[in-house]
Amino acid sequence: MGVPLVLQLAGLGVAGWPRGLLVLPAVGLLLAVAYAGSRLSHVLVAGLVAFFCIQPTLKFYVSWYFGPAKDAAVLVAVLALAIRLLRDRTALRRADPWVAGGALLLVGLYVVDPVGDHGAAWLTATRLTASAFGLFLVGWLLPDPARTWRFAAGALVAVGVAQGLLGLVQQAIGAQRLVDDFGLWLGFQVRETHGGQLRSFGTFSDPFSYAAVMAVALVAALTLPLRRSHGAVATGVIALGVIVSFVRTEAVLVVAVLVAAVAVRGHRASAVLLGAAATAASTLYLVLPARTSSTATGLDVLLTLNGRTELWSQVLRGPWDVLAGRGVGQVGTGLARSQSGLWGPTVDQAGATVSPGAPSSLLYVDNAYLSLVADVGLPGLVLTCAVFALMARTLLRAAPAAPALCGLGTLAVVAVDGLTRSSLTQFPFGYVALLVLGTALAAATHGGDARLSDAGCQPRGALSKPASSGTAAGASS
């Protein structure tokens, strides 16, 4: 924690240097990068998307101080937005006050934490929530919305293609060689299905974060105006990347996104047939027991959501827990991350390095909405759902503009993925998804009228066409 910020950014570990000698240069560097980002917002968001996706690998192979470097990146983005708003407050006038107010109020609930304490777990959970929604505001309020969204979505597509190829390479290498030859940790990055199949993870810390980010990348690939051949290749590679993660939720999401894309492009009959086949296959896929057990049946797995409901009953112990919550960070991601090896690898009694992870005694929630209720109670859940509904209403009004479809798809991935994820704002998925969602929302309402085309790429400048006053007024209401 005492390492100077400038060294965190560089990934160096020279904590013994005098702090006073580096405070001013570190602050100056932050302000300089933030000022450049305020002038080149499209470069800033593209860089953030790329950095968040490769940060876990940098943290593992280069330096553990790349962990707090992500917080420095968020700070740079927020400073860049503040600098820009000081120069030009136009973005504030186009922002929907209900969406912005709801997001800020949710963060405020985490900060205040009415029924909990303000310990390490509270700080971790609050930091994740504030950072993710702060990035949403950054993407939403930065200037030149159309260009900013194009660069954010383009960076995500490029990263998704690279991650998909890397995931296929990892399948070829195999779990044992990844551990023996590359020094990765079994049970951390390297995980297998119950059948012994490696789950690809790309540059992420686990296959579940990898699959979730790849699902958002697939949405971007399907909605970003690209040449037909480029879009087809990107879509195929990203979809394959999700498949080799062997994460059920994301596999179903990929099918749903592809069906929606076919329907939007006008092939309604094909979409119905594909949707029916996918629904049948997905149902069989989901009800198959995840564990080999003589007593577990597909119906048991379906009715208990693979045993999750038993755990959920331990989280919310009564009506008061549902209404007011148990306190921020008392269960779930905040507690797990605050008690795991966040700043470096841990060492066991024999002197062997072991991977950081949540202690087995922690009550770890695998449903973001349940975790939200446990943190800040039913008001927090209602507030989050209201903010998502307001976003969806605005994006639906702007459809079928490409940014609006990208925003709707990203919002759907966030909402559905939260059913089996411990937090809506968990890094890196929550950071990347909400940043891209913010840029899409801004571009959909004030970035032009680009629409998906079934005949190749969009003409240049399509996204730069000013929106009509009627569209802008309707979307901002």
Buried (B, 14 or more C-beta within 10 A) or exposed (E): EEBBBBBBBBBBEEEEEEEEEBEEEBEEBBBEBBBBBBEBBBBBBBBBBBBBBBBBBBBBEEBBBBBBBBBBBBBBBBBBBEBBBEEEEEBEEBBBEBBBBBBEBBBEBBEEBEBBEBBBBBBBBBBBBBBBBBBBBBBBBBBBBBBBBBBBBBBBBBBBBBBBBBBBEBBEEEBEEBBEEEEBBBEBBBBBEEEEEBBBBBBBBBBBBBBBBBBBBBBBBBBBBBEEEBBEBBBEBBBBBBBBBBBBBBBBBBBBBBBBBBBBBEBEEEBEEBBEEBBEEBEEEBBEBEEEEEEBEEEBBBEBBBEBEEBBEEBBEEEEBBEBBBBBBBBBBBBBBBBBBBEBEEEEEEEEEBBBBBEEEBBBBBBBBBBBBBBBBBBBBEBBBBBBEBBBBBBBBBBBBBBBBBBBBBBBBBBBBBBBBBBBBBBBBBBBBBBBBBBBBBBBBBBBBBBBBEEEBBEEEBBBEEBEEEBBEBBBE
